[in-house]
Amino acid sequence: MAFVKKDVSCGEFELRIAILSDFHLGYNEDALLQAREALHKSLAEADLVLLAGDLFDNRVPKQEVLHDAIALFSELKEEARKSGKLRGLRFLALNEQDERLELPSETPFVAIYGTHERRSKGLINVVQMLAAASLVLNCHARKILVEKGRESVCFQGMGGLPEDFARQALKLLEPKPVPNAFNIFAFHQTLTELIPYSDEFLSVNDLPPGFDLYVDGHIHWNRELKADGKHVLIPGSTVVTQMKSNETHSKGYYIFETLTKEAEFKPIYSRPFHYLELKFESASPADVEKEARAKLEEAVKSETRGKPLVKLKLMGTLAKGFTPASVDSSAVEKEFAPRAFVSVDKEFEAEELKQKIELLRRLREERVSSREMGLKLLREKLEALQSPLATRAEELFEALTSGESEEVLRRLGEKG
């Protein structure tokens, strides 16, 4: 169907948009259950649902995980159709000249992919698969316009990228708001305003100007941020995956009113999570284990909402002659296993572990995944060698990590 040039106009906006992110389907049994609750509840309250990436935990999900996701989105799509929720909505794609192509869509879901779903150039990611099945509309590097009467909302997005490429990608993409529409830009990156540990992270100041709302996935706790004249909503994840202190925040989604430009966070049920810390000074292993048990007992005993997740961090110094290995944290975890999912971290100062602890601390501060660090190191090595493979570092890295290095090296050699 050819593009048809037509004005984009709107009156007063009355659309309600649900904003969700980071389901991490496939991470554990909670991921699907909590995503299901969030999607059903948000769809019941909103006209449209925007999904800001990391719907899946792996770039290539297991078939069982993909099956469950397709079944869930198909169920929700049918629910929206039967309820008449999509009646009166028109879905269109816009090209660079804002010429419009009507989309035969019956789905209320608009999405981008996240860093967990991103694959190298030329390979299909799982969000693209859902879009091909008409279960979601993919707005990565694309303008999706939704009309209701004389009202218009335009979604644009940029899927998750390595942090050191995001700023450059934004400049190349150069997203611009569509005149006479309510404009929303979705992305999936770390923001330095919330995690100020690297100059490579995007800042709100880097975001394209002129949009009415910005939506960011990737960060796992919900936050509404207003800076540099921009309104940013971060829905957070719907499941605990990182066992960090920020994950104790409520899980849920935002409902955003385009008329009032107000957002309301709606919590869902999620498995209880406790983040606990104990600090010691010249303590014996027996004292550490005793206090750890008492702290865990206090947390588990007070929990009435179900079997909780508990992260216990043990810090400080041990008495002379003892090392962290002297503290039997596995015995403590096993003891509480029937009543809680317990993870114990030991970060005691010991001379032989100082370098390892410093490395772990640096990795946490930089907030980069092992995959991104490996990709960055490979790219730097290839560039230092002035290798022509530097421009295809990501393709080579994926092959190396999936056991297909010989085939890809042959293919790259054929390409010169």
HELIX and SHEET records of a PDB file:
HELIX    1   1 GLU A   29  GLU A   45  1                                  17    
HELIX    2   2 GLN A   63  SER A   83  1                                  21    
HELIX    3   3 VAL A  126  ALA A  132  1                                   7    
HELIX    4   4 GLU A  163  LEU A  173  1                                  11    
HELIX    5   5 VAL A  204  ASP A  206  5                                   3    
HELIX    6   6 SER A  245  THR A  248  5                                   4    
HELIX    7   7 PRO A  285  LYS A  301  1                                  17    
HELIX    8   8 PRO A  324  SER A  326  5                                   3    
HELIX    9   9 SER A  329  PHE A  336  1                                   8    
HELIX   10  10 GLU A  351  LEU A  353  5                                   3    
HELIX   11  11 LYS A  354  GLU A  366  1                                  13    
HELIX   12  12 SER A  370  ALA A  384  1                                  15    
HELIX   13  13 PRO A  388  ARG A  392  5                                   5    
HELIX   14  14 ALA A  393  THR A  401  1                                   9    
HELIX   15  15 SER A  405  LYS A  415  1                                  11    
SHEET    1   A 6 LEU A 137  ASN A 138  0                                        
SHEET    2   A 6 PHE A 109  ALA A 111  1                                        
SHEET    3   A 6 LEU A  48  LEU A  51  1                                        
SHEET    4   A 6 ARG A  16  LEU A  20  1                                        
SHEET    5   A 6 GLY A 252  GLU A 257 -1                                        
SHEET    6   A 6 GLU A 262  PRO A 267 -1                                        
SHEET    1   B 8 ARG A 100  LEU A 103  0                                        
SHEET    2   B 8 LEU A  89  LEU A  94 -1                                        
SHEET    3   B 8 LYS A 143  LYS A 148 -1                                        
SHEET    4   B 8 GLU A 151  MET A 158 -1                                        
SHEET    5   B 8 PHE A 182  PHE A 187  1                                        
SHEET    6   B 8 LEU A 213  ASP A 216  1                                        
SHEET    7   B 8 LYS A 230  ILE A 234  1                                        
SHEET    8   B 8 ARG A 223  ALA A 227 -1                                        
SHEET    1   C 3 PHE A 273  ALA A 283  0                                        
SHEET    2   C 3 LEU A 309  LEU A 318  1                                        
SHEET    3   C 3 PHE A 341  PHE A 348  1                                        
END                                                                             
